[in-house]
Amino acid sequence: MNTNAHISWHKLAIMMVLATLWGATGCETNKDVEKDQDIDLDAPLETMTMTPSSAEVALKTMIYRWNATENRWEFEREIEHRDTVKFTVTGGKPPYWWRINDTDIGTLTTYGHRALYTPKEEGGNILIATDSRGNSASATILSRIIIERRN
C-alpha cells in the first residue's frame, strides 16, 4: 500500500468526522434549545450591569491577644457580623431572575432589580441576574472571617 495514500485516507476520515460533528452541533436553533424557558430569543441582547461587580463581606471577626508570658497568641473572643450586601442590576428587560451558585455559603433575597446577599459560611459565591430576554450580569462575592491580633 502506498504510504502517502494511507495518510490521505486518514486525513480524509478525520475531516469527515469533524465535519459530521460540526454539522450535528449546528442544527439546533436557540429556540429549540431554550424552548422550555420563557425568554424572548428574537429580541436583541442588551447590556446589563450589576453594581457592585464584586463584594467582600465579613462573616465574623476572631480576636486573638498576645500572651507575653507564654509567648503565643490566644483566642479571646468572636464577633458575629452577618453583614449583607445590596446588589442592583441596570439594563435589560424586567422581570429579573436571580440566583447564586452555592446556597450553603449565602442566601439571597430579591426585590425586582435589587438583591440582598447574606453570608452563612466562609467562601466564594457567584451571583447572576438574568432578564426576560436572556441577558445576564454577574458579581463575585467573598465571605470571609477576619482575624484580628491585639497586643
C-alpha positions in Angstrom: 0.0 0.0 0.0 1.2 3.5 -0.8 2.1 5.3 2.4 1.0 8.7 1.0 -2.4 7.3 0.0 -2.7 5.7 3.5 -2.0 9.1 5.2 -4.5 10.8 2.8 -7.3 8.4 3.7 -6.6 9.0 7.4 -6.8 12.8 6.8 -10.0 12.4 4.8 -11.6 10.2 7.5 -10.7 12.7 10.3 -12.1 15.6 8.2 -15.3 13.7 7.6 -15.7 13.0 11.3 -15.1 16.7 12.2 -17.5 17.9 9.5 -20.2 15.5 10.8 -19.7 16.6 14.4 -19.6 20.3 13.4 -22.8 19.9 11.3 -24.6 18.0 14.1 -23.9 20.7 16.7 -25.1 23.5 14.4 -28.6 22.0 13.6 -30.5 23.3 16.6 -31.7 26.8 16.8 -31.7 28.7 20.1 -35.5 28.3 20.1 -35.1 24.5 20.1 -32.6 24.5 22.9 -34.3 27.1 25.0 -38.0 26.2 24.3 -38.7 25.4 28.0 -37.7 28.9 29.1 -39.9 31.9 28.9 -37.3 34.1 27.1 -37.8 36.2 24.0 -34.9 34.9 21.9 -35.7 37.1 18.9 -35.1 40.2 21.0 -31.6 41.8 20.7 -29.2 41.3 23.5 -28.8 44.3 25.8 -26.0 45.3 28.1 -26.8 44.6 31.7 -24.6 45.8 34.6 -24.5 44.6 38.2 -23.4 47.0 40.9 -21.2 46.2 42.7 -19.5 43.8 40.4 -17.7 42.2 43.3 -18.0 42.4 47.1 -16.2 41.2 50.2 -18.3 40.7 53.3 -17.2 40.0 56.8 -18.8 36.9 58.4 -17.2 37.3 61.7 -14.1 38.6 63.5 -11.9 36.4 65.6 -9.8 38.3 68.1 -6.6 36.9 69.4 -4.5 38.5 72.2 -0.7 38.1 72.7 0.2 36.3 75.8 3.8 37.5 76.5 4.2 35.1 79.5 3.6 32.1 77.3 5.0 33.8 74.1 1.9 32.9 72.0 -1.4 34.2 70.6 -4.5 33.1 72.5 -8.1 33.2 71.3 -10.0 35.9 73.1 -13.5 36.2 71.5 -15.5 36.0 68.3 -17.8 38.8 67.0 -20.5 37.7 64.6 -21.2 40.3 61.8 -23.7 38.7 59.4 -23.3 41.8 57.2 -25.3 42.0 54.0 -24.5 43.3 50.5 -27.1 45.0 48.3 -26.7 44.5 44.5 -28.5 46.4 41.8 -28.9 45.4 38.1 -29.4 48.0 35.4 -30.3 47.5 31.7 -32.1 44.5 30.3 -35.8 44.0 30.4 -37.6 43.0 33.7 -38.6 40.7 35.2 -35.2 39.6 36.5 -34.3 36.1 37.8 -31.6 36.0 40.5 -29.5 33.0 41.6 -26.4 32.2 43.5 -24.2 29.2 42.8 -23.8 28.0 46.4 -26.7 28.3 48.8 -24.7 26.7 51.6 -22.4 29.8 51.6 -25.1 32.5 51.5 -28.7 33.4 51.0 -30.4 35.8 48.5 -33.5 38.0 48.9 -34.6 39.7 45.7 -36.7 42.8 45.1 -37.1 43.3 41.3 -33.9 44.8 40.1 -32.2 44.6 43.5 -31.0 41.7 45.6 -29.7 41.4 49.2 -27.0 38.8 49.8 -26.4 37.4 53.4 -23.4 35.2 54.0 -23.8 32.0 56.0 -20.3 30.4 55.7 -16.9 31.5 54.7 -16.2 31.1 50.9 -16.8 32.5 47.5 -20.1 32.8 45.6 -21.3 34.0 42.2 -24.5 36.0 41.9 -26.2 36.0 38.5 -29.2 38.1 37.3 -31.0 37.2 34.1 -33.6 39.3 32.4 -36.7 38.3 30.4 -34.7 38.3 27.2 -31.8 36.1 28.4 -29.3 38.9 29.1 -27.3 38.5 32.2 -24.9 40.2 34.6 -22.9 38.7 37.4 -20.9 39.5 40.5 -18.5 37.7 42.7 -18.8 37.6 46.5 -16.3 36.6 49.1 -17.5 35.9 52.6 -14.5 35.8 55.0 -13.5 35.6 58.6 -11.4 38.5 59.8 -8.5 37.6 62.2 -7.6 40.4 64.5 -4.5 40.3 66.7 -4.2 42.6 69.7 -1.2 43.2 71.9 
